[in-house]
Amino acid sequence: GGREPLAVQVGETFFALRQVEAHCVEVRLEASAELDAARRSA
């Protein structure tokens, strides 16, 4: 419990990250992703 890796999907690829590795990840939304999110919530 509590030490399981975090599953992350980028495109069609999945990665299993340990907590230390996950803390190094920075996520940025691109303009197209923001537009898609706005369309879904409308």
C-alpha positions, -999 to +999 in steps of 0.1 A: +000+000+000+010+035-010+042+025-029+025+016-061+037+033-093+016+060-110+004+051-145+008+080-169-004+080-206+013+102-232-003+098-265-008+060-269+021+051-246+018+042-209+045+048-183+048+036-147+064+062-126+076+060-090+067+089-068+102+104-070+100+103-108+065+116-109+076+147-090+100+155-119+072+157-145+058+190-157+026+191-176+016+219-200-016+222-220-012+233-256-036+256-272-053+227-291-059+208-258-073+239-242-098+243-271-108+207-269-114+210-232-135+242-237-156+225-263-163+195-241-174+217-212-197+239-234 
